[in-house]
C-alpha cells in the first residue's frame, strides 16, 4: 500500500466544540459553540467563522450520536469521520452536475436543443431521486458523533 493510501485512512476526523442540550436514546441534540475551525486570525486561516456569524443568525443545533453518554449541559467535542465531508460534497454537488451535463449531451444528440433541455432536466431529476433514495435507505455513512466530554457541569 502506498504512503498516500496509508495517510488517507489515518486522517483525523473533523472536530468542533459543542454543548449538549438534551439526550435521547443514543443521540444528543447539541449546539455548536463558535464557528469554523477557530484559526481565523492565524496565517492561512480562511475566515469562515466570520461568514458563519454573518449568515447563521440562529444557533446551529444538530442531532449526533451519543455513544459515550454525555449528559445535558456538558461541553463536548463532536466529530465527523475523515472523508465523510468530501464524499457528501461529491454526492450533493458533483453527481447532479454530471447528471445534468450528461442528460443534456444525450438529449442534444437525440433531439437537438429541445432534447438537450429535456435531457438536462431529466438527468438532474434522476440525480436528485438517487440522492433521496440513498439518504432514505441510510446508506449515507458517517454520522457525526460525540468524541469526548471536555467539561461537565457539577450537579448541586
C-alpha positions, 0 to 999 in steps of 0.5 A: 500500500502506498504512503498516500493510501496509508495517510488517507485512512489515518486522517483525523476526523473533523472536530468542533466544540459543542454543548449538549442540550438534551439526550435521547436514546443514543443521540444528543441534540447539541449546539455548536459553540463558535464557528469554523475551525477557530484559526481565523486570525492565524496565517492561512486561516480562511475566515469562515467563522466570520461568514458563519456569524454573518449568515447563521443568525440562529444557533446551529443545533444538530442531532449526533450520536451519543455513544459515550453518554454525555449528559445535558449541559456538558461541553463536548467535542463532536466529530465527523469521520475523515472523508465523510465531508468530501464524499457528501460534497461529491454526492450533493454537488458533483453527481447532479452536475454530471447528471445534468451535463450528461442528460443534456449531451444525450438529449442534444444528440437525440433531439437537438436543443429541445432534447438537450433541455429535456435531457438536462432536466431529466438527468438532474431529476434522476440525480436528485431521486438517487440522492433521496433514495440513498439518504432514505435507505441510510446508506449515507455513512458517517454520522457525526458523533460525540468524541469526548466530554471536555467539561461537565457541569457539577450537579448541586 
